[in-house]
Amino acid sequence: MTEAAIFDVLRQALWVAVLISAPLLLVALVAGVTIGLFQALTGVQEMTLTFVPKVGAMMAVFWVSMSFMTATLVTFFTGTVLPAITGG
């Protein structure tokens, strides 16, 4: 396996990592901004108010997007990693 092939597989792996993490990160961003805006408007500075809804939203999105994440990883491994390992 050449150096260029290794870098190509690494580039694809990083892109798959971005694709898989994007839904969770976007939900965490939106929930954090929304809760921060709510706290700024009301003056309530409670730590559980920021943590619990954000984790709940992330768990819900993770549960919904698990099939997408699994399909993306399976496609990456069967199309890129396994052929690289077997030399195909």
MARLUM-469800 format. One record per residue: residue number from 1; z, y, x of N, C-alpha, C, O in turn. Coordinates in nm, 4 decimals, decimal comma. Example, Ala and Ser with C-alpha at 12.3 -4.5 7.8 and 13.67 -1.06 7.14 Angstrom:
residues 2
pt k 1&nzz 0,7800&nyy -0,5690&nxx 1,3190&cazz 0,7800&cayy -0,4500&caxx 1,2300&czz 0,7800&cyy -0,3300&cxx 1,3200&ozz 0,8465&oyy -0,3319&oxx 1,4236
pt k 2&nzz 0,7080&nyy -0,2250&nxx 1,2850&cazz 0,7140&cayy -0,1060&caxx 1,3670&czz 0,7870&cyy 0,0030&cxx 1,2900&ozz 0,8039&oyy 0,1138&oxx 1,3409
***
This chain:
residues 88
pt k 1&nzz 0,0000&nyy -0,1176&nxx 0,0848&cazz 0,0000&cayy 0,0000&caxx 0,0000&czz 0,0000&cyy 0,1233&cxx 0,0888&ozz 0,0832&oyy 0,1357&oxx 0,1787
pt k 2&nzz -0,0919&nyy 0,2129&nxx 0,0641&cazz -0,1051&cayy 0,3303&caxx 0,1486&czz -0,0045&cyy 0,4385&cxx 0,1087&ozz 0,0593&oyy 0,4326&oxx 0,0036
pt k 3&nzz 0,0063&nyy 0,5350&nxx 0,1957&cazz 0,0977&cayy 0,6455&caxx 0,1695&czz 0,0538&cyy 0,7264&cxx 0,0472&ozz 0,1374&oyy 0,7713&oxx -0,0312
pt k 4&nzz -0,0758&nyy 0,7445&nxx 0,0314&cazz -0,1272&cayy 0,8185&caxx -0,0834&czz -0,0965&cyy 0,7454&cxx -0,2142&ozz -0,0652&oyy 0,8094&oxx -0,3146
pt k 5&nzz -0,1050&nyy 0,6140&nxx -0,2140&cazz -0,0743&cayy 0,5362&caxx -0,3345&czz 0,0742&cyy 0,5471&cxx -0,3699&ozz 0,1106&oyy 0,5554&oxx -0,4872
pt k 6&nzz 0,1578&nyy 0,5470&nxx -0,2687&cazz 0,3020&cayy 0,5606&caxx -0,2921&czz 0,3324&cyy 0,6973&cxx -0,3530&ozz 0,4104&oyy 0,7075&oxx -0,4478
pt k 7&nzz 0,2715&nyy 0,8010&nxx -0,2991&cazz 0,2937&cayy 0,9347&caxx -0,3526&czz 0,2393&cyy 0,9477&cxx -0,4946&ozz 0,2970&oyy 1,0189&oxx -0,5767
pt k 8&nzz 0,1295&nyy 0,8800&nxx -0,5238&cazz 0,0733&cayy 0,8843&caxx -0,6585&czz 0,1668&cyy 0,8158&cxx -0,7587&ozz 0,1892&oyy 0,8671&oxx -0,8684
pt k 9&nzz 0,2205&nyy 0,7013&nxx -0,7209&cazz 0,3151&cayy 0,6314&caxx -0,8091&czz 0,4414&cyy 0,7165&cxx -0,8273&ozz 0,4951&oyy 0,7244&oxx -0,9378
pt k 10&nzz 0,4885&nyy 0,7793&nxx -0,7208&cazz 0,6065&cayy 0,8651&caxx -0,7304&czz 0,5801&cyy 0,9849&cxx -0,8216&ozz 0,6663&oyy 1,0226&oxx -0,9010
pt k 11&nzz 0,4615&nyy 1,0445&nxx -0,8105&cazz 0,4253&cayy 1,1569&caxx -0,8973&czz 0,4234&cyy 1,1133&cxx -1,0433&ozz 0,4745&oyy 1,1839&oxx -1,1302
pt k 12&nzz 0,3645&nyy 0,9972&nxx -1,0702&cazz 0,3610&cayy 0,9462&caxx -1,2076&czz 0,5015&cyy 0,9145&cxx -1,2590&ozz 0,5317&oyy 0,9378&oxx -1,3760
pt k 13&nzz 0,5865&nyy 0,8618&nxx -1,1721&cazz 0,7239&cayy 0,8307&caxx -1,2127&czz 0,8008&cyy 0,9571&cxx -1,2478&ozz 0,8772&oyy 0,9587&oxx -1,3443
pt k 14&nzz 0,7812&nyy 1,0624&nxx -1,1703&cazz 0,8476&cayy 1,1883&caxx -1,2013&czz 0,7975&cyy 1,2471&cxx -1,3332&ozz 0,8755&oyy 1,3037&oxx -1,4098
pt k 15&nzz 0,6684&nyy 1,2337&nxx -1,3595&cazz 0,6141&cayy 1,2837&caxx -1,4856&czz 0,6695&cyy 1,2034&cxx -1,6041&ozz 0,7001&oyy 1,2608&oxx -1,7086
pt k 16&nzz 0,6823&nyy 1,0729&nxx -1,5883&cazz 0,7409&cayy 0,9896&caxx -1,6946&czz 0,8865&cyy 1,0302&cxx -1,7171&ozz 0,9322&oyy 1,0350&oxx -1,8313
pt k 17&nzz 0,9593&nyy 1,0593&nxx -1,6103&cazz 1,0980&cayy 1,1039&caxx -1,6246&czz 1,1062&cyy 1,2355&cxx -1,7017&ozz 1,1964&oyy 1,2544&oxx -1,7833
pt k 18&nzz 1,0128&nyy 1,3256&nxx -1,6761&cazz 1,0092&cayy 1,4522&caxx -1,7500&czz 0,9785&cyy 1,4264&cxx -1,8974&ozz 1,0427&oyy 1,4844&oxx -1,9850
pt k 19&nzz 0,8820&nyy 1,3410&nxx -1,9249&cazz 0,8462&cayy 1,3106&caxx -2,0639&czz 0,9618&cyy 1,2474&cxx -2,1405&ozz 0,9857&oyy 1,2797&oxx -2,2568
pt k 20&nzz 1,0324&nyy 1,1581&nxx -2,0745&cazz 1,1408&cayy 1,0873&caxx -2,1416&czz 1,2610&cyy 1,1791&cxx -2,1656&ozz 1,3270&oyy 1,1695&oxx -2,2691
pt k 21&nzz 1,2886&nyy 1,2661&nxx -2,0719&cazz 1,4070&cayy 1,3514&caxx -2,0855&czz 1,3817&cyy 1,4767&cxx -2,1685&ozz 1,4772&oyy 1,5421&oxx -2,2101
pt k 22&nzz 1,2569&nyy 1,5116&nxx -2,1937&cazz 1,2258&cayy 1,6364&caxx -2,2638&czz 1,2882&cyy 1,6467&cxx -2,4028&ozz 1,3456&oyy 1,7511&oxx -2,4337
pt k 23&nzz 1,2803&nyy 1,5441&nxx -2,4890&cazz 1,3412&cayy 1,5612&caxx -2,6223&czz 1,4912&cyy 1,5884&cxx -2,6169&ozz 1,5411&oyy 1,6745&oxx -2,6894
pt k 24&nzz 1,5629&nyy 1,5162&nxx -2,5323&cazz 1,7077&cayy 1,5374&caxx -2,5229&czz 1,7402&cyy 1,6752&cxx -2,4670&ozz 1,8306&oyy 1,7427&oxx -2,5164
pt k 25&nzz 1,6675&nyy 1,7170&nxx -2,3652&cazz 1,6949&cayy 1,8468&caxx -2,3053&czz 1,6611&cyy 1,9613&cxx -2,3999&ozz 1,7327&oyy 2,0613&oxx -2,4047
pt k 26&nzz 1,5529&nyy 1,9473&nxx -2,4746&cazz 1,5174&cayy 2,0520&caxx -2,5706&czz 1,6210&cyy 2,0647&cxx -2,6817&ozz 1,6555&oyy 2,1758&oxx -2,7222
pt k 27&nzz 1,6705&nyy 1,9518&nxx -2,7309&cazz 1,7731&cayy 1,9558&caxx -2,8348&czz 1,9026&cyy 2,0147&cxx -2,7799&ozz 1,9689&oyy 2,0925&oxx -2,8485
pt k 28&nzz 1,9390&nyy 1,9790&nxx -2,6578&cazz 2,0591&cayy 2,0363&caxx -2,5966&czz 2,0440&cyy 2,1872&cxx -2,5785&ozz 2,1397&oyy 2,2619&oxx -2,5988
pt k 29&nzz 1,9251&nyy 2,2322&nxx -2,5407&cazz 1,9009&cayy 2,3754&caxx -2,5244&czz 1,9111&cyy 2,4492&cxx -2,6572&ozz 1,9782&oyy 2,5519&oxx -2,6669
pt k 30&nzz 1,8444&nyy 2,3966&nxx -2,7593&cazz 1,8464&cayy 2,4626&caxx -2,8903&czz 1,9874&cyy 2,4626&cxx -2,9486&ozz 2,0326&oyy 2,5640&oxx -3,0017
pt k 31&nzz 2,0566&nyy 2,3504&nxx -2,9390&cazz 2,1929&cayy 2,3435&caxx -2,9919&czz 2,2859&cyy 2,4368&cxx -2,9142&ozz 2,3701&oyy 2,5035&oxx -2,9742
pt k 32&nzz 2,2718&nyy 2,4423&nxx -2,7835&cazz 2,3561&cayy 2,5302&caxx -2,7035&czz 2,3339&cyy 2,6766&cxx -2,7344&ozz 2,4296&oyy 2,7531&oxx -2,7459
pt k 33&nzz 2,2085&nyy 2,7162&nxx -2,7480&cazz 2,1789&cayy 2,8559&caxx -2,7809&czz 2,2282&cyy 2,8900&cxx -2,9211&ozz 2,2842&oyy 2,9974&oxx -2,9429
pt k 34&nzz 2,2076&nyy 2,7995&nxx -3,0157&cazz 2,2517&cayy 2,8243&caxx -3,1527&czz 2,4037&cyy 2,8364&cxx -3,1603&ozz 2,4559&oyy 2,9279&oxx -3,2239
pt k 35&nzz 2,4734&nyy 2,7454&nxx -3,0962&cazz 2,6195&cayy 2,7493&caxx -3,0995&czz 2,6718&cyy 2,8704&cxx -3,0220&ozz 2,7693&oyy 2,9330&oxx -3,0636
pt k 36&nzz 2,6081&nyy 2,9034&nxx -2,9108&cazz 2,6486&cayy 3,0217&caxx -2,8349&czz 2,6289&cyy 3,1494&cxx -2,9149&ozz 2,7117&oyy 3,2403&oxx -2,9095
pt k 37&nzz 2,5187&nyy 3,1560&nxx -2,9891&cazz 2,4944&cayy 3,2718&caxx -3,0752&czz 2,5989&cyy 3,2788&cxx -3,1858&ozz 2,6497&oyy 3,3866&oxx -3,2167
pt k 38&nzz 2,6311&nyy 3,1650&nxx -3,2451&cazz 2,7341&cayy 3,1601&caxx -3,3483&czz 2,8688&cyy 3,2057&cxx -3,2930&ozz 2,9404&oyy 3,2813&oxx -3,3585
pt k 39&nzz 2,9033&nyy 3,1606&nxx -3,1737&cazz 3,0300&cayy 3,2002&caxx -3,1130&czz 3,0313&cyy 3,3489&cxx -3,0801&ozz 3,1336&oyy 3,4151&oxx -3,0974
pt k 40&nzz 2,9200&nyy 3,4015&nxx -3,0334&cazz 2,9147&cayy 3,5436&caxx -3,0014&czz 2,9246&cyy 3,6292&cxx -3,1271&ozz 2,9852&oyy 3,7364&oxx -3,1251
pt k 41&nzz 2,8654&nyy 3,5820&nxx -3,2358&cazz 2,8685&cayy 3,6598&caxx -3,3600&czz 3,0049&cyy 3,6553&cxx -3,4283&ozz 3,0474&oyy 3,7536&oxx -3,4891
pt k 42&nzz 3,0728&nyy 3,5425&nxx -3,4185&cazz 3,2004&cayy 3,5291&caxx -3,4889&czz 3,3213&cyy 3,5551&cxx -3,4000&ozz 3,4295&oyy 3,5832&oxx -3,4516
pt k 43&nzz 3,3065&nyy 3,5468&nxx -3,2693&cazz 3,4201&cayy 3,5659&caxx -3,1794&czz 3,5044&cyy 3,4414&cxx -3,1615&ozz 3,6091&oyy 3,4470&oxx -3,0970
pt k 44&nzz 3,4618&nyy 3,3298&nxx -3,2165&cazz 3,5339&cayy 3,2041&caxx -3,2016&czz 3,4957&cyy 3,1430&cxx -3,0669&ozz 3,3782&oyy 3,1165&oxx -3,0415
pt k 45&nzz 3,5952&nyy 3,1207&nxx -2,9806&cazz 3,5689&cayy 3,0636&caxx -2,8487&czz 3,6416&cyy 2,9302&cxx -2,8358&ozz 3,7401&oyy 2,9190&oxx -2,7628
pt k 46&nzz 3,5937&nyy 2,8320&nxx -2,9053&cazz 3,6546&cayy 2,6990&caxx -2,9045&czz 3,5642&cyy 2,6036&cxx -2,8286&ozz 3,4445&oyy 2,5968&oxx -2,8565
pt k 47&nzz 3,6195&nyy 2,5296&nxx -2,7326&cazz 3,5387&cayy 2,4401&caxx -2,6490&czz 3,4841&cyy 2,3218&cxx -2,7277&ozz 3,3722&oyy 2,2772&oxx -2,7020
pt k 48&nzz 3,5612&nyy 2,2703&nxx -2,8230&cazz 3,5106&cayy 2,1562&caxx -2,8995&czz 3,3955&cyy 2,1976&cxx -2,9897&ozz 3,3127&oyy 2,1143&oxx -3,0265
pt k 49&nzz 3,3893&nyy 2,3251&nxx -3,0256&cazz 3,2795&cayy 2,3730&caxx -3,1084&czz 3,1471&cyy 2,3668&cxx -3,0330&ozz 3,0420&oyy 2,3497&oxx -3,0948
pt k 50&nzz 3,1504&nyy 2,3804&nxx -2,9018&cazz 3,0266&cayy 2,3704&caxx -2,8244&czz 2,9929&cyy 2,2264&cxx -2,7905&ozz 2,8754&oyy 2,1900&oxx -2,7857
pt k 51&nzz 3,0934&nyy 2,1444&nxx -2,7672&cazz 3,0696&cayy 2,0092&caxx -2,7174&czz 3,0290&cyy 1,9108&cxx -2,8264&ozz 2,9289&oyy 1,8406&oxx -2,8114
pt k 52&nzz 3,1032&nyy 1,9044&nxx -2,9336&cazz 3,0841&cayy 1,8009&caxx -3,0354&czz 2,9484&cyy 1,8117&cxx -3,1058&ozz 2,8795&oyy 1,7102&oxx -3,1163
pt k 53&nzz 2,9063&nyy 1,9285&nxx -3,1544&cazz 2,7751&cayy 1,9336&caxx -3,2199&czz 2,6592&cyy 1,9063&cxx -3,1240&ozz 2,5594&oyy 1,8450&oxx -3,1621
pt k 54&nzz 2,6730&nyy 1,9520&nxx -2,9997&cazz 2,5659&cayy 1,9294&caxx -2,9031&czz 2,5516&cyy 1,7806&cxx -2,8718&ozz 2,4400&oyy 1,7290&oxx -2,8662
pt k 55&nzz 2,6619&nyy 1,7127&nxx -2,8518&cazz 2,6571&cayy 1,5686&caxx -2,8243&czz 2,6075&cyy 1,4923&cxx -2,9464&ozz 2,5315&oyy 1,3964&oxx -2,9331
pt k 56&nzz 2,6499&nyy 1,5340&nxx -3,0647&cazz 2,6033&cayy 1,4682&caxx -3,1869&czz 2,4529&cyy 1,4836&cxx -3,2054&ozz 2,3842&oyy 1,3878&oxx -3,2408
pt k 57&nzz 2,4021&nyy 1,6031&nxx -3,1816&cazz 2,2579&cayy 1,6258&caxx -3,1941&czz 2,1805&cyy 1,5461&cxx -3,0902&ozz 2,0748&oyy 1,4907&oxx -3,1202
pt k 58&nzz 2,2330&nyy 1,5401&nxx -2,9679&cazz 2,1650&cayy 1,4638&caxx -2,8634&czz 2,1658&cyy 1,3144&cxx -2,8939&ozz 2,0672&oyy 1,2456&oxx -2,8674
pt k 59&nzz 2,2752&nyy 1,2638&nxx -2,9488&cazz 2,2798&cayy 1,1219&caxx -2,9845&czz 2,1816&cyy 1,0910&cxx -3,0971&ozz 2,1174&oyy 0,9859&oxx -3,0961
pt k 60&nzz 2,1695&nyy 1,1809&nxx -3,1935&cazz 2,0751&cayy 1,1590&caxx -3,3035&czz 1,9315&cyy 1,1587&cxx -3,2522&ozz 1,8515&oyy 1,0738&oxx -3,2916
pt k 61&nzz 1,8989&nyy 1,2525&nxx -3,1652&cazz 1,7633&cayy 1,2582&caxx -3,1107&czz 1,7369&cyy 1,1379&cxx -3,0209&ozz 1,6263&oyy 1,0840&oxx -3,0212
pt k 62&nzz 1,8361&nyy 1,0956&nxx -2,9448&cazz 1,8194&cayy 0,9771&caxx -2,8613&czz 1,7917&cyy 0,8545&cxx -2,9469&ozz 1,7055&oyy 0,7731&oxx -2,9135
pt k 63&nzz 1,8634&nyy 0,8414&nxx -3,0556&cazz 1,8435&cayy 0,7267&caxx -3,1445&czz 1,7031&cyy 0,7291&cxx -3,2055&ozz 1,6387&oyy 0,6248&oxx -3,2171
pt k 64&nzz 1,6558&nyy 0,8478&nxx -3,2443&cazz 1,5234&cayy 0,8598&caxx -3,3050&czz 1,4126&cyy 0,8372&cxx -3,2020&ozz 1,3108&oyy 0,7756&oxx -3,2334
pt k 65&nzz 1,4316&nyy 0,8861&nxx -3,0803&cazz 1,3243&cayy 0,8800&caxx -2,9803&czz 1,3345&cyy 0,7602&cxx -2,8861&ozz 1,2604&oyy 0,7535&oxx -2,7880
pt k 66&nzz 1,4231&nyy 0,6671&nxx -2,9130&cazz 1,4356&cayy 0,5497&caxx -2,8262&czz 1,3070&cyy 0,4686&cxx -2,8190&ozz 1,2722&oyy 0,4192&oxx -2,7117
pt k 67&nzz 1,2362&nyy 0,4537&nxx -2,9287&cazz 1,1130&cayy 0,3745&caxx -2,9263&czz 1,0062&cyy 0,4435&cxx -2,8418&ozz 0,9318&oyy 0,3768&oxx -2,7699
pt k 68&nzz 0,9978&nyy 0,5768&nxx -2,8498&cazz 0,9045&cayy 0,6512&caxx -2,7653&czz 0,9392&cyy 0,6343&cxx -2,6175&ozz 0,8509&oyy 0,6126&oxx -2,5346
pt k 69&nzz 1,0673&nyy 0,6443&nxx -2,5853&cazz 1,1102&cayy 0,6303&caxx -2,4454&czz 1,0808&cyy 0,4908&cxx -2,3922&ozz 1,0322&oyy 0,4748&oxx -2,2802
pt k 70&nzz 1,1108&nyy 0,3904&nxx -2,4733&cazz 1,0866&cayy 0,2530&caxx -2,4310&czz 0,9377&cyy 0,2259&cxx -2,4138&ozz 0,8971&oyy 0,1633&oxx -2,3159
pt k 71&nzz 0,8572&nyy 0,2717&nxx -2,5066&cazz 0,7125&cayy 0,2512&caxx -2,4964&czz 0,6548&cyy 0,3222&cxx -2,3749&ozz 0,5664&oyy 0,2683&oxx -2,3082
pt k 72&nzz 0,7029&nyy 0,4409&nxx -2,3455&cazz 0,6555&cayy 0,5146&caxx -2,2283&czz 0,6908&cyy 0,4411&cxx -2,0994&ozz 0,6073&oyy 0,4284&oxx -2,0099
pt k 73&nzz 0,8135&nyy 0,3932&nxx -2,0903&cazz 0,8544&cayy 0,3191&caxx -1,9698&czz 0,7781&cyy 0,1883&cxx -1,9552&ozz 0,7363&oyy 0,1533&oxx -1,8447
pt k 74&nzz 0,7593&nyy 0,1162&nxx -2,0638&cazz 0,6866&cayy -0,0109&caxx -2,0576&czz 0,5425&cyy 0,0136&cxx -2,0154&ozz 0,4885&oyy -0,0610&oxx -1,9336
pt k 75&nzz 0,4801&nyy 0,1163&nxx -2,0696&cazz 0,3428&cayy 0,1494&caxx -2,0319&czz 0,3333&cyy 0,1857&cxx -1,8845&ozz 0,2405&oyy 0,1438&oxx -1,8153
pt k 76&nzz 0,4294&nyy 0,2637&nxx -1,8369&cazz 0,4296&cayy 0,3024&caxx -1,6958&czz 0,4459&cyy 0,1807&cxx -1,6047&ozz 0,3732&oyy 0,1655&oxx -1,5065
pt k 77&nzz 0,5412&nyy 0,0949&nxx -1,6378&cazz 0,5658&cayy -0,0204&caxx -1,5517&czz 0,4520&cyy -0,1209&cxx -1,5551&ozz 0,4122&oyy -0,1726&oxx -1,4507
pt k 78&nzz 0,3985&nyy -0,1497&nxx -1,6743&cazz 0,2916&cayy -0,2487&caxx -1,6807&czz 0,1591&cyy -0,1929&cxx -1,6277&ozz 0,0758&oyy -0,2685&oxx -1,5777
pt k 79&nzz 0,1394&nyy -0,0621&nxx -1,6384&cazz 0,0128&cayy -0,0051&caxx -1,5936&czz 0,0127&cyy 0,0435&cxx -1,4509&ozz -0,0939&oyy 0,0515&oxx -1,3899
pt k 80&nzz 0,1284&nyy 0,0766&nxx -1,3946&cazz 0,1333&cayy 0,1374&caxx -1,2627&czz 0,2171&cyy 0,0578&cxx -1,1632&ozz 0,1688&oyy 0,0218&oxx -1,0558
pt k 81&nzz 0,3421&nyy 0,0303&nxx -1,1986&cazz 0,4347&cayy -0,0291&caxx -1,1014&czz 0,4025&cyy -0,1756&cxx -1,0753&ozz 0,3921&oyy -0,2165&oxx -0,9596
pt k 82&nzz 0,3866&nyy -0,2546&nxx -1,1797&cazz 0,3588&cayy -0,3968&caxx -1,1585&czz 0,2279&cyy -0,4232&cxx -1,0843&ozz 0,2263&oyy -0,5085&oxx -0,9955
pt k 83&nzz 0,1180&nyy -0,3542&nxx -1,1161&cazz -0,0019&cayy -0,3739&caxx -1,0358&czz 0,0154&cyy -0,3296&cxx -0,8903&ozz -0,0456&oyy -0,3875&oxx -0,8003
pt k 84&nzz 0,0967&nyy -0,2292&nxx -0,8672&cazz 0,1213&cayy -0,1855&caxx -0,7288&czz 0,2015&cyy -0,2910&cxx -0,6531&ozz 0,1794&oyy -0,3129&oxx -0,5340
pt k 85&nzz 0,2942&nyy -0,3558&nxx -0,7221&cazz 0,3762&cayy -0,4575&caxx -0,6571&czz 0,2923&cyy -0,5816&cxx -0,6261&ozz 0,3017&oyy -0,6386&oxx -0,5174
pt k 86&nzz 0,2100&nyy -0,6227&nxx -0,7237&cazz 0,1315&cayy -0,7440&caxx -0,7042&czz 0,0059&cyy -0,7213&cxx -0,6183&ozz -0,0597&oyy -0,8166&oxx -0,5762
pt k 87&nzz -0,0257&nyy -0,5951&nxx -0,5935&cazz -0,1407&cayy -0,5656&caxx -0,5095&czz -0,2707&cyy -0,5574&cxx -0,5859&ozz -0,3781&oyy -0,5641&oxx -0,5261
pt k 88&nzz -0,2631&nyy -0,5429&nxx -0,7174&cazz -0,3832&cayy -0,5406&caxx -0,7996&czz -0,4394&cyy -0,4064&cxx -0,8274&ozz -0,5409&oyy -0,3950&oxx -0,8961
***
